[in-house]
Amino acid sequence: MANFTKPDVPRFAVEVYQNEFLPEGGRDVNAIVTVTATGGGTRGAAPAHTAAEGASSAVALMVDCSGSMDHPSAKMRHARDATRAAVNALRDGTRFAVIAGTHVAREVYPGGGRLALADDRTRAEAGDALLRLRAGGGTAIGTWLRLAGHLLTSEPAGVRHGILLTDGRNEHETPEELRDALEVCAGRFTCDARGVGTDWEVKEVTAIASALLGSADIVADPAGLTPDFRRMMEAAMGKEVADVALRLWTPQGAEVTFVKQVAPVVADLTARRASVGPRAGDYPTGSWGDESRDYHLCVRVPAADVGREMLAARVSLVVPGPDSGATPLGQGLVRAVWTDDTAVSTSLNPQVAHYTGQVELARAIQDGLAARKAGDVDGATAELGRAVRLAGASGHADTAKLLAKVVDVIDEANGTVRLKARVEDADEMTLDTRSTKTARLHQQHPPAPRPGR
């Protein structure tokens, strides 16, 4: 484990959990990397700060104002109240803007292609502007994101964050247009996305959050928007370091098989690698405050004889700079040691085993729900039964409760279930949206035993 400190930012610690022992000829090295940042961000309500202290952050709130937000009319009222609560949670000195989203994007506050500086006056003005929001029009989320990206990069800011609310499908632009907008915005700001009610598309909302390194969730009852928005903004105000990357160096002849975030949610980062040298690449992790995340790495190394050992990878947390330079925040090492002791080479590290199961759980839920939607009863029963078994085995009680609203559990240990005849849309969408949320392995296990002599 290694950590580095720098004034006014969180301290980052990197811990590596693995069984470094491989059988003769073995090539795949798996490791869980736990990254913990402490001492910089805040947990819970953000305290008051001066304008100078908050000026490194910028936030854009994107509120769905399409016609469907008036059905029922209370939905629009709750959206206005929630956005006002989020604005009121802004630190003094944070730059911010509010955007009304329909088939076009419109600046609600402050307007003029600029950001406001949060203080008592601007928060009150933004609240007054929100009272004038009315529902009407279509939905083109890509235009909202493009405007947010433009505003957030119009003035200097370190941490840039978006909060997006929608209640419907993205029907007034093509999927390609939304993907293009996400590609433009990726790396410019992070974004939390929320779907309110049950008429929106889970895959659209989760794709937005995944591309922009934020969270996705459902708020089935519009009355729950205000506390959810307040929590999101408080979390955003706790972010202190932006654009942190997981830098992975591998030796000659080794190749990275995959890099995945596995806690607090599953997110595959493999395809997002940015090369920073012949044997090193950066994987984006977004902004950090006081928090901990886990990553699963798999590196394929050249096969070697018994008794050989090598550094399979060097994992660093960095803030990338110009010309491939970077500010180091923390570092850990992944090793490979070849042995003929099958007892140690076949021992699966508990952390690796746990998160492998969590990824399988997410896939089983998503495949099961897709089969159910397609009318494949047998396929849905098999996959959701597997999900029940995995959730029970890993102690993922929250997911087990969500699954129990979609299937009748006959035998948890064996994954024997029966599809419920009727399932509420909100229950199915909640299970789908939260399928990638993981439960952490709290108990720390000792390393694998050393080979016998």
Residue pairs with C-beta under 8 A, 6 or more apart in sequence:
1 13
1 14
1 15
1 16
1 332
2 13
2 14
2 330
2 331
2 332
3 11
3 12
3 13
3 14
3 329
3 330
4 11
4 12
4 328
4 329
4 330
4 331
5 11
6 327
6 329
8 40
8 240
9 40
9 240
9 241
9 329
10 37
10 38
10 39
10 40
10 41
10 240
10 241
10 288
10 289
10 290
11 37
11 38
11 39
11 40
12 35
12 36
12 37
12 288
12 317
12 329
12 330
13 35
13 36
13 37
13 38
13 330
14 33
14 34
14 35
14 315
14 316
14 317
14 330
14 331
14 332
15 33
15 34
15 36
15 332
16 31
16 32
16 33
16 34
16 315
16 332
16 333
16 334
17 31
17 32
17 33
17 34
17 349
17 350
17 351
17 352
18 29
18 30
18 31
18 32
18 334
18 335
18 349
18 351
18 352
19 30
19 344
19 345
19 347
19 348
19 349
19 352
19 447
19 448
20 29
20 309
20 312
20 334
20 335
20 336
20 337
20 448
21 337
21 338
21 339
21 341
21 344
21 345
21 347
21 448
21 451
22 28
22 29
22 336
22 337
22 338
22 339
22 345
23 338
23 339
23 340
23 342
23 345
23 346
24 303
24 305
24 306
24 338
24 339
24 340
25 303
26 303
26 338
26 345
27 300
27 301
27 302
27 303
28 257
28 298
28 299
28 300
29 298
29 299
29 300
29 301
29 312
29 313
29 334
29 335
29 336
30 296
30 297
30 298
30 349
30 352
31 296
31 297
31 299
31 313
31 334
31 349
31 352
32 262
32 294
32 295
32 296
32 297
32 349
32 351
32 352
32 355
33 246
33 294
33 295
33 296
33 297
33 315
33 332
33 334
34 292
34 293
34 294
34 295
35 246
35 285
35 292
35 293
35 294
35 295
35 317
35 330
36 291
36 292
37 241
37 288
37 289
37 290
37 291
37 292
38 290
39 290
40 240
40 241
40 288
40 289
40 290
41 238
41 239
41 240
41 288
41 289
41 290
41 291
42 234
42 237
42 238
42 289
42 290
43 238
43 289
43 290
44 234
45 89
45 234
46 89
46 91
46 234
46 237
46 238
48 91
48 92
49 91
49 92
49 93
50 92
50 93
51 92
51 93
51 117
51 119
52 93
53 91
53 92
53 93
54 90
54 91
54 92
54 93
54 94
54 118
55 93
55 94
55 95
55 117
55 157
56 157
56 158
56 159
57 91
57 93
57 94
57 95
57 157
57 158
57 159
57 160
57 161
57 236
57 237
57 239
58 94
58 95
58 96
58 115
58 152
58 155
58 157
58 159
58 160
58 161
58 189
59 90
59 94
59 95
59 96
59 97
59 152
59 160
59 161
59 162
59 163
59 233
59 236
60 96
60 97
60 98
60 99
60 147
60 148
60 151
60 152
60 161
60 162
60 163
60 189
61 83
61 86
61 87
61 96
61 97
61 98
61 99
61 162
61 163
62 99
62 101
62 105
62 144
62 145
62 148
62 162
62 163
62 164
62 165
63 79
63 80
63 83
63 98
63 99
63 100
63 101
63 108
63 130
63 133
63 165
64 79
64 101
64 102
64 139
64 165
64 166
64 167
64 168
64 196
65 76
65 100
65 101
65 102
65 133
65 134
65 135
65 136
65 137
66 101
66 102
66 103
66 135
66 136
66 137
66 138
66 139
66 167
66 168
67 135
67 136
67 137
67 138
68 135
68 139
68 167
68 168
68 199
69 75
69 76
69 79
69 135
69 167
70 76
70 135
70 136
74 222
74 223
75 167
75 196
75 197
75 222
76 133
76 134
76 135
78 196
78 222
78 223
78 225
78 226
79 133
79 165
79 196
79 222
79 225
80 130
80 131
80 133
81 225
81 226
82 165
82 225
82 226
82 228
82 229
82 230
83 98
83 130
83 165
83 229
84 126
84 127
84 130
85 226
85 227
85 229
85 230
85 233
86 163
86 229
86 230
86 232
86 233
87 96
87 98
87 118
87 123
87 126
87 127
87 130
87 233
88 123
88 127
89 230
89 233
89 234
89 237
90 96
90 118
90 123
90 233
90 237
91 118
91 237
92 118
92 119
93 117
93 118
93 119
94 117
94 118
94 237
95 115
95 116
95 117
95 118
95 155
95 157
96 115
96 116
96 118
96 122
96 126
97 107
97 108
97 109
97 110
97 114
97 115
97 116
97 148
97 151
97 152
98 107
98 108
98 109
98 126
98 129
98 130
99 105
99 106
99 107
99 108
99 144
99 147
99 148
99 151
100 106
100 107
100 108
100 133
101 139
101 140
101 141
101 143
101 144
101 164
101 166
102 136
102 137
102 138
102 139
102 140
103 137
103 138
103 139
103 140
103 143
103 172
103 173
104 137
104 140
104 143
105 140
105 143
105 144
105 146
105 147
105 148
107 113
107 147
107 151
108 126
108 129
108 130
108 133
109 116
109 125
109 126
109 129
109 130
110 116
110 122
110 125
110 126
113 150
113 151
113 154
114 151
114 154
114 155
115 151
115 152
115 154
115 155
116 122
116 125
116 126
138 171
138 172
139 166
139 168
139 169
139 170
139 171
139 172
140 170
140 172
140 173
140 177
141 164
141 166
141 170
141 173
141 178
141 181
141 204
141 208
142 170
142 173
142 177
142 178
142 180
142 181
142 182
143 173
143 181
144 164
145 162
145 164
145 181
145 182
145 184
145 185
145 191
145 208
145 212
146 181
146 184
146 185
148 162
148 164
148 185
148 189
148 191
149 184
149 185
149 188
149 189
152 160
152 162
152 188
152 189
153 160
153 188
153 189
158 241
158 242
159 236
159 239
159 240
159 241
159 242
159 287
160 188
160 189
160 190
160 242
161 189
161 190
161 191
161 192
161 214
161 236
161 239
161 287
162 189
162 190
162 191
162 192
162 212
162 214
163 191
163 192
163 194
163 229
163 232
163 233
163 236
164 191
164 192
164 193
164 194
164 208
165 193
165 194
165 196
165 225
165 229
166 193
166 194
166 195
166 196
166 200
166 204
166 205
167 195
167 196
167 197
167 199
167 200
168 199
168 200
169 199
169 200
169 201
169 204
170 178
170 201
170 204
178 204
178 207
182 207
182 208
182 211
182 212
183 211
185 191
185 211
185 212
186 211
186 212
186 284
187 243
187 284
189 212
190 212
190 213
190 214
190 286
190 287
191 208
191 209
191 212
191 213
191 214
192 209
192 214
192 215
192 216
192 232
192 236
193 205
193 206
193 208
193 209
193 212
193 214
193 215
193 216
194 205
194 216
194 217
194 218
194 219
194 225
194 228
194 229
194 232
195 202
195 205
195 216
195 217
195 218
195 219
195 429
195 433
196 218
196 219
196 220
196 222
196 225
197 220
197 222
198 218
198 220
198 425
198 426
198 429
202 218
202 429
202 432
202 433
205 216
205 433
206 216
206 433
206 436
208 214
208 216
209 215
209 216
210 216
210 267
213 267
213 284
213 285
213 286
213 287
214 286
215 232
215 265
216 433
217 228
217 433
217 434
218 426
218 429
218 430
218 433
218 434
219 225
219 228
220 426
220 429
220 430
235 289
238 289
238 290
239 287
239 288
239 289
240 287
240 288
240 289
241 287
241 288
241 319
241 329
242 286
242 287
242 319
243 284
243 286
243 287
243 319
243 320
244 284
244 285
244 286
244 287
244 288
244 317
244 318
244 319
244 329
245 274
245 282
245 283
245 284
245 285
245 317
245 318
245 319
245 320
245 326
246 259
246 269
246 282
246 283
246 284
246 285
246 295
246 315
246 316
246 317
247 276
247 280
247 281
247 282
247 283
247 315
247 316
247 317
247 318
247 326
248 256
248 259
248 280
248 281
248 282
248 283
248 297
248 299
248 313
248 314
248 315
248 316
249 277
249 279
249 280
249 313
249 314
249 316
250 256
250 279
250 280
250 299
250 301
250 312
250 313
251 279
251 301
251 310
251 311
251 312
252 279
253 301
253 302
254 279
254 299
254 300
254 301
254 302
254 312
254 313
255 299
255 300
256 270
256 273
256 281
256 297
256 298
256 299
256 300
256 313
257 298
257 299
257 300
258 268
258 270
258 296
258 297
258 298
259 268
259 269
259 270
259 273
259 283
259 295
259 296
259 297
260 266
260 267
260 268
260 269
260 270
260 295
260 296
260 359
261 267
261 269
261 285
261 293
261 294
261 295
262 294
262 295
262 296
262 355
262 358
262 359
262 438
263 292
263 293
263 294
263 355
263 358
263 438
263 440
264 293
264 437
264 438
264 440
265 436
265 437
265 438
266 358
266 359
266 362
266 436
266 438
267 436
269 283
269 284
269 285
269 295
270 283
272 283
272 284
273 281
273 282
273 283
274 281
274 282
274 283
274 284
275 281
276 282
276 320
276 324
276 326
277 324
282 318
282 320
285 293
285 317
294 351
294 355
294 440
296 352
296 355
296 356
296 359
297 313
297 315
297 334
299 312
299 313
299 334
301 310
301 312
301 336
304 310
304 336
304 338
305 338
306 338
306 339
306 340
307 338
307 339
308 337
308 338
309 335
309 336
309 337
309 338
310 335
310 336
311 333
311 334
311 335
311 336
312 334
312 335
312 336
313 333
313 334
314 331
314 332
314 333
314 334
315 331
315 332
315 333
315 334
316 326
316 328
316 329
316 330
316 331
316 332
317 328
317 329
317 330
317 331
318 326
318 327
318 328
318 329
319 326
319 327
319 329
320 326
321 327
339 345
339 451
340 451
341 451
341 452
343 449
343 452
344 448
344 449
344 450
344 451
347 448
347 449
349 445
349 448
350 441
350 445
351 441
351 445
354 394
354 441
355 438
355 441
357 390
357 393
357 394
358 394
358 396
358 438
358 439
360 386
360 390
361 387
361 390
361 391
361 394
361 396
361 399
361 435
362 435
362 436
362 438
364 383
364 384
364 386
364 387
364 390
365 383
365 384
365 387
365 399
365 403
365 431
365 432
365 435
366 432
366 435
367 379
367 383
368 379
368 380
368 381
368 382
368 383
368 384
368 386
368 387
369 380
369 384
369 406
369 428
369 431
369 432
369 435
371 379
371 380
371 383
372 380
372 384
372 406
372 419
372 428
377 419
380 419
381 407
381 417
381 418
381 419
384 403
384 406
384 407
384 417
384 419
385 407
385 415
385 416
385 417
386 415
387 399
387 403
387 415
388 400
388 403
388 407
388 409
388 412
388 415
388 417
389 412
389 413
389 414
389 415
390 396
390 415
391 397
391 399
391 400
391 403
392 400
392 412
392 413
394 439
395 439
396 438
396 439
397 439
398 434
398 437
398 439
399 431
399 434
399 435
399 437
399 439
400 412
402 427
402 430
402 431
402 434
403 409
403 431
405 420
405 423
405 424
405 427
405 430
405 431
406 419
406 420
406 423
406 427
406 428
406 431
407 417
407 418
407 419
407 420
408 417
408 418
408 419
408 420
409 416
409 417
410 416
410 417
410 418
